[in-house]
C-alpha cells in the first residue's frame, strides 16, 4: 500500500487540475464511480504539490510531520521518505508508541497523563530511545515519577514547551492558544535546570508553537477591516515571539545541549523558517489541504483530500438531501468549521439545518439536477479530522484509483 510523493517531473508540481473545478471534480467522480459512498479520496498530484510546496516554504529547515493533521500511517511513511521531512510530532503517547515501532524519532506534542502508556514507554528501551515526551512544569515530572520511579525505568527523553502566544493590548488581550505556563527565558531556564537535576530524565528539545500565526487565515474577507487587523496582529506577534523565543532557547542551551527546537505550523512556515533559534518546523495540515487553509494570503494548498456522499432524498424539486455530512471541525463554532460543498457547483447548506449527523439538505442551482444515487463532493475544514470518519482513502492519480490507504481508524486505532 506504499505511495511515493517524490516529484518525477515539473508537471507533478504544477497546480493545474484543481484550479479548474469543472475538470478536477468530475475526474475524481469518474475515477471512483465503482466505489460506494461515503467515500474519501486522496488525489496524488495534489498531494505531491502540497508536499513539495511545504518544503519550498520551509526554506531549508526540516519539517516534522504533525501526525494529528493526517492520521494515515501510509501517508506519514511516504512523507518521511521525501526530502525535507524528518521525524513525527504525534498527538498522544499511545500513538507515539505505535508509530515508534517503525519510526525512530517521535515527539509527543502534548503532555500526557496516561499512566499505562508511560509504564509501557518506561519498560521499553527501544521506544524510550525513539519517543520524546512533552512537559511544561515539574508537575509533569512528578506524575511520571509516580507512575514509574526513575530507578525502575529507562531514561526518558523530554521536550520543554515554551508558550509563544501574544499578549496584546487590552482590546485583544491573549491572542493564541492556552498551552504552556512557561513564557520567559528565566522560566524556561528554571524548568530546564529542574529537569537536569532530576534522575531519569534528559532534556533534548524545545517546542514553541505560534498558533496565532500558523492557525489564523488572513485573506480578505467580507469584513475587510478584520483581515487587516489579523495581518497587523501577525506582524506584531512575529516580531515579539522571535525575540522572546531566541532568548529562551539561548538560556536553555546554557544549561544543556538541545537536539532540536521546534516551531511553527502550516500557516507560518515563511516566518518560522526565518527564526534562527528554530531548527525544525512542525506541519501537517497543509498536506491534505483542508478548506480552512484556503484563507491564507501567502499560500494556497491544493484540495488533496475530499469526500463524497450520496443523494438519498428529494424533498422538493429544488432541493436534494445527502446521507450524513455532519463532519464538523473542532474549534470555535462557525460556518468555517462546516464541510464545504465543492461539486456540483453552486450548492449551499440550508441555514436551519446545516450539515447534519444523519442527513444534510442542500439547495442551489445544481440541486434540482441531482437525483437519488448521485454524489456530492465536499472538503473537510480541518485536515486530519476527516480520517476519523472513514476507514480508508482511495488514492487517485490520472483519473484512476491506484491505491488504498487505511486511516488510523481503518487500522483499528482510535487514540483520541
PyMOL commands that set and color helices and strands:
alter all, ss='L'
color gray80, all
select helices_A, chain A and resi 10-13+17-19+21-31+44-58+67-69+73-80+93-99+115-122+125-130+138-147+150-152+185-196+211-214+224-253+266-273+285-288+291-295+335-337+367-369+384-388+409-411
alter helices_A, ss='H'
color red, helices_A
select strands_A, chain A and resi 39-43+62-66+85-90+106-108+131-135+156-161+166-167+174-175+201-208+260-263+280-283+305-313+320-323+340-343+347-349+359-364+375-379+392-397+400-406
alter strands_A, ss='S'
color yellow, strands_A
deselect
rebuild
show_as cartoon
